[in-house]
Amino acid sequence: MTRQRVIFLLIVGLITTGTTSIAEAQGEAGMFGNTPSRNMVSDATGVPDSWDPRTGANILWTQPVGSQAYGGPTVGNGKVYVGTNNEGVRDPAYDGDKGVLMAFDATTGEFAWQMVHDKLSAGRVNDWPLQGVCSTAFVDGDRVWYVSNQAHVVCLDANGFANGNDGPFTGETGTGPTDGDILWSYDMIGELDVFPHNLATGSPLIIGDMLYTITSNGVDEGHVNIPSPFSPHMIALDKNTGELIWENTDVGEGILHGSWTNPAYAEINGTGQIVVAGANGIIYGLDATTGETIWTFDCNPKDAEWILGGRGTRNNILGTPVIYDDRVYVGVGQDPEHGEAPGHFYAIDATGSGDVTDTHKVWSRDGDDFYRTMSTAAIADGVLYISSLSGFLHALDADTGEEFWTYDAFAAVWGSPFVVDGKVMLGDEDGDIAVLRAGKEMELLGEINMGASVYSTPVVRDGVMYLLTRNRLWAVQTGAQSDPIGN
């Protein structure tokens, strides 16, 4: 048997032996988007449509985090995990600006432990000040995986150091009961020579024993040169060891700015596909086993032009593609500092091969019908919900793109609509969470001000909805009553 054949069988084993894990990932594991397809929908019930941070009505508990938090909360192993910075100091031994992953007891809100990362020495070009850890963690059983601000893919023991050092990694700086316990760490800068622009992000996805993530490879501080054009934009690791399984370098010199999105997974035409947005504005459908490109779709018109500062018509992709009924749904956008401008949102037939830009577009909304977005779609009962940076929430026919209604938040939206229990929830930069009835007719049920910007998307587990604002984590539950809380 050839060495290549052995490697192939080993890789296939990593996926096929994890068939049960795929099912578990959709019901037990915590991740960005709730499921591997990244559809921002939950089947939970009993979630309240109102709560009051000022009086504590329907608030189970709340905890301060740092001064900035962008990645959403994930829940697993009885804990809630959030990425933030070190401005909300939990341990005076860690001084100054750091990237932090915090863990809290999901029922009581008690602080459990934290993993603290130093900043990269290169400074803001690779690790922007005070932004912390922006990755949304993947949690399954007693393991937690995420991407640190140092561009490391990290696997932690979900119990921290409370149960000792589980190894094999033994180089942790802190080893107290409230410190994080690293099992393995894969350095994407050291191993792959990637150059994260402003910050390494990416929310890992695990299928079977394989972990998939973007590398955050981007341009330099001058926004013109690409320091690492031949480094991969997408990789797969063994989730148990951190060993590199495959890498995809197809984006190459096409990078426009940075890469701040996440991969999605589904079986299409009998093949497991990883669907990921490249930093060139192109969607890639990859073979989950080998990393080979199956199909591509350019999400910009042929005459679109990239101009620094967001003044052009070519966009990259910040939202995460959603896979639903063999279609991929995704919108284009740019760094929010580049401002608002007309964009595009696509429904793409994912069953093709090669460059399918001209052949597999199902529908699109373009120009003044859809502005730049950072958001990920939610699809339920034939209705697709997607928001734009400009603050508009669109309810569209998932099959045709026809618009049912539009809600205006009157504030910038960085996060994504979340559908749960017959409701659509959307947070904005002004700190409001709009609660609307899900369906083809618009009905605003209420707006709750959380006291700080909401950049992420809620998650529900065991009847509790967890919300992360810029500086605080909230647990919301029907009938709960906490003390009045200052923001």
C-alpha angles and dihedrals in degrees: 000000000000123000089241090054091050091051091048092052091047091052093047088050090056089060105032096046086055096060090114089048090057089058091044090050089061094050112021111019120083119228145143107289096016094255137041090259087062094226105160095226132114128196092210119128136201094049112150122240092211138038134158123225090191098055099025094238110161089358114129096184143323135208133190117240125180127307094271131038125168108155114081126247120265127197131211142125089029093299140099117224125202135172119226143133131273098260090105092059113207096172122031088210087077107066130180134004113349142153111248138189110197129197124203133182105262094218104040103021091232113158109251109177145316138220111218124200128192119234120260113262092230089073130211097351089070104014115025115214119267096359094114122185109343098178119108106228127236111224126192124161110314096343133089124192127188144140115259127215086256090063092251120141099223132198115197136185105250089223095056117210092322088100096037131256110323093188154163083154110064104169100096115141093215124042102173125122092265095049127100120253115222117211095180138343127201114204107213093187094050097039102035104021091233119167111214112207111227093329143004109241135153129129110236121234122208125202114176106319096334124099119202126196143152117247098222091232111173150145128301127261091275089058092227110080126061107216095194109028094157097050117105124265093200132033141177122215134185101258092215100050108015091239114156111248102175143341133204120212100175096120090062114146093357094088111132102185122320141328117244106151137097137239124249129203138210139144109254123177087354093302127107108240131196109206115198138164115240122219087247096067093259126124116224128203106202132189102251092215101050107015091236115148114252099177142351134205124192108220093201130072116258092250095049115126129206112223123176117258095029096286095125134078098239114091138188124220125258100162122080119251115246120213115210127161093345091309130111119218119197142145133209128237147144142231105306089236086069089066135219124325139146113290142167138254121196143197107202129191102233097195097087135090134224121011103346097173093114098036113036107047107123095185141326142197114218145178115353090001091069131017130203115299140196092185137107120226129247119208123193132156093353095307121113119205120199132161132206131218086250089068101256120136111203124200107202138176102258091214100047109015091239111155118240097179145332129221121201116214092186089222138076116278121211099161131063136258113262122205118205136148094355093310137104117216126194129177126204142195092263089063097253124134112203116208115201133173111257115240145067095302120066116237121165109212096183150308122241120196111216096192095244138049117289110216099161140055128256125248130203127213129166094350095310124109115210118207126187121202125184091278111009142054118220132194113204123193134165110259096009119134125194129176116278107281130212116216 
